[in-house]
Amino acid sequence: NIVGIIPVKESFPDINNIPFLKHEGKTLLEIAIEGAYKSETLTNLVISGGNQKTLDFAKNVAKNLNYRNLILDKRSKDELINSEGVPTLDLMKKAGELFKNKNAKYPDIIIFLNLHAFHRKSEDIKQSISLLKLTNSDSVVSVNKERKPIFKYGTYGLDILNEGRLSDISLQREILFSYEGSIIATWWDILQENKIFGEKITPLEIFPKNDILSIKNLKA
């Protein structure tokens, strides 16, 4: 049993009506729900929103798709996502609890799907689940491979982590990844240990699209 969770933050200080911003004629919420539906991998999909308008819209999208596996969750004021970040672990665990309330058992896998990643493909979702099972990993996370030199603070200033990049040499031990932002798939047992990723993490490399930055250019 696999449960997807799409948290919806309706606005940021400089962006309003986020779930209703459009890309190529469809809202971000439509794109996210349709992508999850077309992946054909999810037992249930949780939409966690802060207002009823968002949940009603999600319900209509699912109805038009004849998608009967939607779970709607209206977050309380104490659970609202703030501008400082997304409580990813709490949201993934809540999705599991909502699934249990509906099905009288816990899911096997929870997959976090970022609403802002409007270039995410249904195949990416399917591949993340396949990788999680095939590699016997604790989690799979969508990543970008860092192609620029990366530094961290050292004893005398900055230390370079991937010096080979300055020589155009790709050394396996120096390869670094950054979280691409769109997918985290984790076994429920790992989440129950209050860990998002666990010990064994498998990367799902997705070429950067700058989705999260470019939502500022979308209009409702």
Sine and cosine of phi, psi and omega as CSV:
sin_phi,cos_phi,sin_psi,cos_psi,sin_omega,cos_omega
0.00,0.00,0.81,-0.58,-0.09,-1.00
-0.84,-0.54,0.79,-0.61,-0.03,-1.00
-0.89,-0.46,0.78,-0.63,0.11,-0.99
-0.99,-0.11,0.53,-0.85,0.06,-1.00
-0.76,-0.65,0.84,-0.54,0.08,-1.00
-0.91,-0.42,0.98,-0.20,0.07,-1.00
-0.97,0.23,0.66,-0.75,-0.02,-1.00
-0.87,-0.49,0.90,-0.44,0.16,-0.99
-0.99,-0.16,0.89,-0.45,-0.15,-0.99
-0.95,0.31,-0.46,0.89,-0.01,-1.00
-0.37,-0.93,0.42,-0.91,0.19,-0.98
-0.88,-0.48,0.18,-0.98,-0.02,-1.00
-0.80,0.59,-0.54,0.84,-0.05,-1.00
-0.93,-0.37,0.07,1.00,0.00,-1.00
-0.65,-0.76,0.80,-0.59,0.02,-1.00
-0.93,-0.36,0.33,-0.94,0.08,-1.00
0.81,0.58,0.70,0.72,-0.10,-0.99
-0.83,0.56,-0.73,0.69,-0.04,-1.00
-0.91,0.41,-0.28,0.96,-0.06,-1.00
-0.97,-0.25,0.07,1.00,0.14,-0.99
-0.91,0.42,0.57,-0.82,-0.12,-0.99
-0.93,-0.38,0.61,-0.79,0.14,-0.99
-0.77,-0.64,0.88,-0.48,-0.02,-1.00
0.81,0.59,0.67,0.74,0.13,-0.99
1.00,0.06,-0.03,1.00,0.01,-1.00
-0.83,-0.56,0.54,-0.84,0.02,-1.00
-0.96,0.28,0.35,-0.94,0.03,-1.00
-0.86,0.51,-0.60,0.80,0.00,-1.00
-0.93,0.37,-0.65,0.76,0.08,-1.00
-0.87,0.50,-0.73,0.68,-0.04,-1.00
-0.87,0.50,-0.69,0.72,-0.04,-1.00
-0.91,0.41,-0.70,0.71,-0.02,-1.00
-0.93,0.38,-0.69,0.72,0.00,-1.00
-0.89,0.45,-0.64,0.77,0.02,-1.00
-0.89,0.45,-0.67,0.74,0.03,-1.00
-0.91,0.42,-0.68,0.74,0.00,-1.00
-0.89,0.46,-0.71,0.70,-0.06,-1.00
-0.95,0.31,-0.29,0.96,0.04,-1.00
-0.93,0.37,-0.41,0.91,0.04,-1.00
0.84,0.54,0.52,0.85,-0.04,-1.00
-0.88,-0.48,-0.31,0.95,-0.17,-0.99
-1.00,-0.07,0.76,-0.65,0.11,-0.99
-0.94,0.34,-0.68,0.73,0.08,-1.00
-0.61,-0.80,0.42,-0.91,0.07,-1.00
-0.81,-0.59,0.84,-0.54,0.01,-1.00
-0.99,-0.13,0.79,-0.61,0.16,-0.99
-0.96,-0.29,0.90,-0.44,-0.04,-1.00
-0.95,-0.32,0.96,-0.29,-0.09,-1.00
-0.84,-0.54,0.32,-0.95,-0.03,-1.00
-1.00,-0.06,-0.25,0.97,0.06,-1.00
-0.67,-0.74,0.31,-0.95,-0.12,-0.99
-0.93,0.36,-0.50,0.86,0.02,-1.00
-0.85,0.53,-0.68,0.73,0.01,-1.00
-0.88,0.47,-0.72,0.70,-0.05,-1.00
-0.93,0.37,-0.63,0.78,0.03,-1.00
-0.90,0.43,-0.65,0.76,0.02,-1.00
-0.90,0.43,-0.70,0.72,0.02,-1.00
-0.87,0.49,-0.64,0.77,0.01,-1.00
-0.89,0.46,-0.66,0.75,0.01,-1.00
-0.93,0.38,-0.63,0.78,0.05,-1.00
-0.87,0.49,-0.72,0.69,0.01,-1.00
-0.89,0.45,-0.62,0.78,0.01,-1.00
-0.90,0.44,-0.67,0.75,0.02,-1.00
-0.91,0.42,-0.47,0.88,0.04,-1.00
-1.00,0.04,-0.09,1.00,-0.13,-0.99
0.86,0.51,0.63,0.78,-0.04,-1.00
-0.99,-0.15,0.95,-0.32,-0.13,-0.99
-0.99,-0.13,0.08,1.00,-0.13,-0.99
-0.97,-0.24,0.43,0.90,-0.04,-1.00
-1.00,0.03,0.67,-0.74,0.14,-0.99
-0.88,-0.48,0.83,-0.56,-0.04,-1.00
-0.98,-0.19,0.74,-0.67,-0.05,-1.00
-0.76,-0.65,0.91,-0.42,0.07,-1.00
-1.00,-0.05,0.92,-0.40,-0.03,-1.00
-0.95,0.31,0.57,-0.82,0.09,-1.00
-0.98,0.20,0.15,-0.99,0.00,-1.00
-0.87,0.49,-0.54,0.84,-0.01,-1.00
-0.95,0.31,-0.32,0.95,-0.06,-1.00
-0.98,-0.21,-0.01,1.00,-0.10,-1.00
-0.90,0.44,0.61,-0.79,0.01,-1.00
-0.97,0.23,0.79,-0.62,0.01,-1.00
-0.99,-0.15,0.03,-1.00,-0.08,-1.00
-0.96,0.27,-0.17,0.99,-0.05,-1.00
-1.00,0.10,-0.26,0.97,0.01,-1.00
0.39,-0.92,0.06,-1.00,-0.04,-1.00
-0.94,-0.34,0.80,-0.60,0.03,-1.00
-0.97,0.26,0.95,0.30,-0.18,-0.98
-0.84,0.54,-0.74,0.67,-0.02,-1.00
-0.86,0.50,-0.73,0.68,-0.02,-1.00
-0.88,0.48,-0.64,0.76,-0.01,-1.00
-0.93,0.38,-0.65,0.76,0.01,-1.00
-0.92,0.39,-0.64,0.77,0.03,-1.00
-0.93,0.37,-0.61,0.79,0.02,-1.00
-0.91,0.42,-0.59,0.80,0.05,-1.00
-0.86,0.51,-0.64,0.77,0.04,-1.00
-0.90,0.43,-0.63,0.78,0.02,-1.00
-0.93,0.38,-0.64,0.77,0.04,-1.00
-0.90,0.44,-0.62,0.78,0.06,-1.00
-0.89,0.45,-0.67,0.74,0.01,-1.00
-0.89,0.45,-0.65,0.76,0.02,-1.00
-0.87,0.49,-0.53,0.85,-0.03,-1.00
-1.00,0.05,-0.57,0.82,-0.17,-0.99
-0.89,-0.45,0.00,1.00,0.04,-1.00
0.89,0.45,0.42,0.91,0.10,-1.00
-0.34,-0.94,0.37,-0.93,0.01,-1.00
-1.00,0.10,0.44,-0.90,0.04,-1.00
-0.97,0.24,0.17,-0.99,0.08,-1.00
-1.00,-0.01,-0.61,0.79,-0.10,-0.99
-0.69,-0.72,0.64,-0.77,0.15,-0.99
-0.90,-0.44,0.72,-0.69,0.03,-1.00
-0.83,-0.55,0.85,-0.53,0.01,-1.00
-1.00,0.05,0.79,-0.61,-0.03,-1.00
-0.84,-0.55,0.89,-0.45,-0.03,-1.00
-0.97,0.25,0.82,-0.57,0.01,-1.00
-0.85,0.52,-0.55,0.83,-0.11,-0.99
-0.97,0.25,-0.27,0.96,-0.07,-1.00
-0.99,0.11,0.95,0.30,-0.15,-0.99
-0.98,0.22,-0.11,0.99,0.11,-0.99
-1.00,-0.06,-0.01,1.00,0.02,-1.00
-0.89,0.46,0.68,-0.73,-0.01,-1.00
-0.98,-0.20,0.45,-0.89,0.06,-1.00
-0.87,0.50,-0.50,0.87,0.03,-1.00
-0.92,0.40,-0.52,0.85,0.06,-1.00
-0.89,0.45,-0.65,0.76,0.03,-1.00
-0.90,0.44,-0.73,0.68,-0.01,-1.00
-0.88,0.47,-0.66,0.75,-0.03,-1.00
-0.92,0.38,-0.60,0.80,0.00,-1.00
-0.89,0.46,-0.63,0.78,0.02,-1.00
-0.93,0.37,-0.68,0.73,0.01,-1.00
-0.88,0.48,-0.70,0.71,0.02,-1.00
-0.88,0.47,-0.66,0.75,-0.01,-1.00
-0.86,0.52,-0.65,0.76,-0.03,-1.00
-0.98,0.21,-0.70,0.71,-0.11,-0.99
-0.94,0.34,-0.56,0.83,-0.06,-1.00
-1.00,-0.03,-0.07,1.00,-0.05,-1.00
0.82,0.58,0.64,0.77,-0.02,-1.00
-1.00,0.06,0.26,-0.96,0.14,-0.99
-0.98,0.19,-0.53,0.85,-0.03,-1.00
-0.38,-0.92,0.31,-0.95,0.13,-0.99
-0.79,-0.61,0.72,-0.70,-0.04,-1.00
-0.75,-0.66,0.67,-0.74,0.05,-1.00
-0.96,0.27,0.74,-0.68,-0.11,-0.99
-0.68,-0.73,0.29,-0.96,0.24,-0.97
-0.90,-0.43,0.66,-0.75,0.09,-1.00
-0.98,0.21,0.77,-0.64,0.00,-1.00
-0.96,0.27,0.86,-0.52,-0.03,-1.00
-0.96,-0.29,0.07,1.00,0.05,-1.00
-0.91,-0.42,0.39,-0.92,0.07,-1.00
-0.86,0.51,0.67,-0.74,0.01,-1.00
-0.87,-0.50,0.66,-0.75,-0.05,-1.00
-0.85,-0.52,0.37,-0.93,0.18,-0.98
-0.66,-0.75,0.31,-0.95,0.03,-1.00
-0.93,0.37,0.72,-0.69,0.07,-1.00
-0.84,-0.55,-0.29,-0.96,-0.06,-1.00
-0.92,0.40,-0.62,0.78,-0.10,-1.00
-0.90,-0.43,0.36,0.93,-0.06,-1.00
0.73,-0.68,-0.76,-0.65,-0.02,-1.00
-0.99,-0.13,0.66,-0.75,0.16,-0.99
-0.94,-0.33,0.69,-0.73,0.03,-1.00
-1.00,0.08,0.68,-0.74,-0.05,-1.00
-1.00,-0.06,-0.45,0.89,-0.06,-1.00
-0.72,-0.69,0.93,0.36,-0.11,-0.99
-0.87,0.49,-0.44,0.90,0.00,-1.00
-0.87,0.49,-0.42,0.91,0.01,-1.00
-0.89,0.45,-0.47,0.88,0.02,-1.00
-0.96,0.27,-0.31,0.95,0.03,-1.00
-0.95,-0.31,0.16,0.99,-0.04,-1.00
0.86,0.51,0.59,0.81,0.03,-1.00
-0.90,-0.43,0.77,-0.64,0.02,-1.00
-0.98,-0.20,0.97,-0.26,0.02,-1.00
-0.99,-0.14,0.75,-0.66,-0.06,-1.00
-0.81,0.59,-0.68,0.74,-0.06,-1.00
-0.95,0.32,-0.26,0.97,-0.03,-1.00
-0.98,-0.18,-0.07,1.00,-0.04,-1.00
-0.90,0.43,0.80,-0.61,0.01,-1.00
-0.87,-0.49,0.54,-0.84,0.03,-1.00
-0.81,-0.58,0.51,-0.86,0.15,-0.99
-0.87,-0.49,0.48,-0.88,0.01,-1.00
-0.90,0.44,0.84,-0.54,-0.04,-1.00
-0.97,0.24,-0.44,0.90,0.17,-0.99
0.95,-0.30,-0.18,0.98,-0.17,-0.99
-0.98,-0.21,-0.48,0.88,-0.13,-0.99
-0.64,-0.77,0.72,-0.70,0.27,-0.96
-0.71,-0.71,0.86,-0.51,0.05,-1.00
-0.90,-0.44,0.82,-0.57,-0.11,-0.99
-0.66,-0.75,0.61,-0.79,0.10,-1.00
-0.92,0.40,0.61,-0.79,-0.02,-1.00
-0.86,0.51,-0.63,0.78,-0.01,-1.00
-0.86,0.51,-0.57,0.82,0.02,-1.00
-0.94,0.34,-0.67,0.74,0.02,-1.00
-0.89,0.46,-0.55,0.83,0.01,-1.00
-0.92,0.39,-0.30,0.95,0.09,-1.00
-1.00,0.01,0.19,0.98,-0.02,-1.00
0.88,0.48,0.62,0.78,0.08,-1.00
-0.82,-0.58,0.67,-0.74,0.05,-1.00
-0.99,0.14,-0.65,0.76,-0.15,-0.99
-0.95,-0.31,-0.49,0.87,-0.09,-1.00
0.97,0.23,-0.36,-0.93,-0.06,-1.00
-1.00,-0.08,-0.62,0.78,-0.05,-1.00
-0.97,-0.26,0.95,-0.31,-0.08,-1.00
-0.91,-0.41,0.79,-0.61,0.03,-1.00
-0.96,-0.27,0.75,-0.66,0.00,-1.00
-0.99,0.11,0.62,-0.78,0.19,-0.98
-0.91,-0.41,0.98,-0.20,-0.11,-0.99
-0.98,0.21,0.82,-0.57,0.03,-1.00
-0.82,-0.57,0.78,-0.62,-0.04,-1.00
-0.92,0.40,0.68,-0.73,-0.13,-0.99
-0.88,0.47,0.68,-0.74,0.04,-1.00
-0.85,-0.53,-0.15,0.99,-0.03,-1.00
0.85,0.53,0.59,0.80,-0.01,-1.00
-0.84,0.55,-0.76,0.65,-0.15,-0.99
-0.90,0.44,-0.57,0.82,0.05,-1.00
-0.96,0.29,-0.60,0.80,-0.13,-0.99
-0.98,0.19,-0.12,0.99,0.06,-1.00
-0.90,0.43,-0.34,0.94,0.05,-1.00
-0.91,0.42,-0.34,0.94,-0.02,-1.00
-1.00,-0.08,-0.03,1.00,0.00,-1.00
-1.00,0.04,0.40,-0.92,0.03,-1.00
-0.79,-0.61,0.52,-0.86,0.01,-1.00
-0.97,0.25,0.00,0.00,0.00,0.00
